[in-house]
Amino acid sequence: MTLNILMRLAGAAALTLSSMTAQAAAPPSAGTIAVISAPDGDRDETLEPIAREATTAALGDKGFTILDDRDHAAYIAEVATTRSAVGTSVARTRGEGPAVMGAGVNIPLSRDRSTLVTMRRVMIEIRIHKRGDAAVLWHGAAVTVRPGTAAARLAAQLSRAALNAYPAVVETAISIP
């Protein structure tokens, strides 16, 4: 009988310990957070500040209080950006209107032209962890391939997409057309 009680106590202790670790690893639902650039990986210096601002706005929409001081925030959000050329595509461009000088008839043979544009793969990854702790509580990423980029609009779309499922973790990068 004593062995049965000890086994039940051990089971209860294990259950309590596992629920405590599950709670410790759960992503935060609110609190103070600082958004910084990730210290590792390929970095896109031109897109990074725009991606940090877009991620800051998206985390604010999720209920976090944003702090500029990473030493006083409860959580840290690391934002990593990558942008790389992945090929080319044909885009149609409108030609300039015909120049008319003097009298006569001008018949344009081709107004639309095709040109090759570089296709760029742009990805934003976000990792959230407690200040002073390297264990990642939540991570998300979003990726797109587009010709040229309007960086501010694109960063906002990718940040919102990466955080869309928050607090659920999506293991793969969310693709945006």
C-alpha positions in Angstrom: 0.0 0.0 0.0 2.9 2.4 0.8 4.4 1.6 -2.6 1.1 2.4 -4.3 1.0 5.8 -2.5 4.6 6.6 -3.4 4.0 5.7 -7.1 0.9 8.0 -7.1 2.9 10.8 -5.5 5.7 10.3 -8.0 3.2 10.4 -10.9 1.6 13.6 -9.5 5.0 15.2 -9.1 5.9 14.3 -12.7 2.6 15.6 -14.0 3.1 18.9 -12.1 6.7 19.2 -13.3 5.7 18.6 -17.0 2.9 21.1 -16.7 5.3 23.7 -15.2 7.8 23.1 -18.1 5.0 23.4 -20.6 3.9 26.7 -19.1 7.5 28.0 -19.0 7.9 27.2 -22.7 4.6 28.7 -23.8 4.8 31.9 -25.8 3.8 35.1 -24.0 0.3 36.5 -24.6 1.4 40.1 -23.6 4.1 42.0 -21.8 7.0 44.2 -22.6 9.0 43.3 -25.7 12.0 44.9 -27.5 12.4 44.3 -31.2 16.0 43.9 -32.4 17.9 42.6 -35.4 19.0 39.0 -35.2 22.7 38.8 -34.5 23.3 35.8 -36.8 22.8 34.8 -40.4 22.8 36.7 -43.7 21.5 40.2 -43.1 20.0 42.6 -45.5 21.1 46.0 -44.2 18.6 48.0 -46.2 15.5 45.9 -45.3 16.4 45.3 -41.6 15.3 48.7 -40.1 12.1 48.5 -42.1 11.4 44.9 -41.0 12.0 45.9 -37.4 9.5 48.7 -37.6 6.9 46.5 -39.3 7.4 43.7 -36.7 7.1 46.3 -33.9 3.7 47.4 -35.3 2.5 43.8 -35.7 3.6 42.9 -32.1 1.8 46.0 -30.8 -1.3 44.8 -32.6 -0.9 41.5 -30.8 -1.1 43.3 -27.4 2.6 43.7 -26.5 4.0 46.9 -25.0 7.0 47.9 -27.1 10.1 49.1 -25.3 13.2 50.5 -27.1 15.5 49.3 -24.2 16.2 45.6 -24.5 17.7 45.6 -21.0 14.3 46.4 -19.4 11.9 44.4 -21.7 10.6 41.0 -20.4 10.9 39.5 -23.9 13.1 40.0 -27.0 11.9 39.6 -30.6 14.8 39.0 -33.0 14.0 39.8 -36.6 16.2 38.3 -39.4 15.8 39.5 -43.0 17.2 37.9 -46.1 16.8 39.0 -49.7 18.3 37.2 -52.6 18.0 37.2 -56.4 16.5 33.8 -57.5 16.1 34.4 -61.2 14.5 36.6 -63.8 11.0 37.0 -65.3 9.6 38.8 -68.3 7.6 41.9 -67.4 5.6 44.0 -69.8 6.4 47.7 -69.8 4.5 50.5 -71.5 6.6 52.3 -74.0 6.6 56.1 -74.2 4.0 57.7 -76.5 5.1 58.5 -80.0 6.9 61.8 -80.5 5.0 63.9 -83.1 6.9 66.5 -84.9 5.6 68.4 -87.9 2.9 67.1 -90.1 2.4 63.5 -90.9 1.0 60.3 -89.7 2.8 58.2 -87.1 1.7 54.6 -86.6 3.3 53.0 -83.6 4.1 49.4 -84.3 4.7 48.3 -80.7 3.7 50.1 -77.6 4.2 47.3 -75.1 7.6 46.0 -74.6 9.0 43.1 -72.6 11.9 43.4 -70.3 13.7 41.1 -68.0 13.3 41.8 -64.3 15.1 40.2 -61.4 12.9 38.0 -59.1 13.8 38.4 -55.5 13.1 36.0 -52.6 12.5 38.0 -49.5 12.1 36.4 -46.1 11.5 37.7 -42.6 12.0 35.4 -39.6 10.9 36.3 -36.0 12.1 34.6 -32.8 10.8 35.5 -29.4 12.7 34.6 -26.2 12.9 35.8 -22.6 15.5 38.5 -21.9 18.7 36.8 -20.8 17.5 33.3 -21.9 18.5 31.8 -25.3 15.6 29.3 -25.4 13.2 30.4 -28.2 9.6 30.6 -26.9 8.1 31.2 -30.4 9.3 31.5 -33.9 7.6 32.3 -37.2 8.6 33.2 -40.8 7.1 34.5 -44.0 8.6 34.5 -47.5 7.7 35.8 -50.9 9.2 35.9 -54.4 8.5 39.1 -56.4 10.0 41.3 -59.0 11.5 44.4 -57.4 10.2 45.3 -54.0 8.5 48.2 -52.2 10.4 47.4 -49.0 8.0 49.1 -46.5 4.9 47.6 -47.8 6.5 44.2 -48.3 8.0 44.1 -44.8 4.6 44.9 -43.2 2.9 42.1 -45.2 5.6 39.6 -44.3 5.7 40.6 -40.6 1.9 40.3 -40.3 1.9 37.0 -42.1 4.7 35.6 -39.8 2.8 36.7 -36.7 -0.7 35.8 -38.1 -0.9 32.4 -36.3 0.6 33.7 -33.0 0.8 32.1 -30.4 0.6 28.9 -32.5 3.9 27.9 -34.0 4.0 27.2 -37.7 7.1 25.1 -38.5 7.5 26.2 -42.1 7.7 29.7 -43.5 4.3 31.1 -44.6 4.4 31.9 -48.3 2.8 35.1 -49.6 2.1 35.3 -53.4 
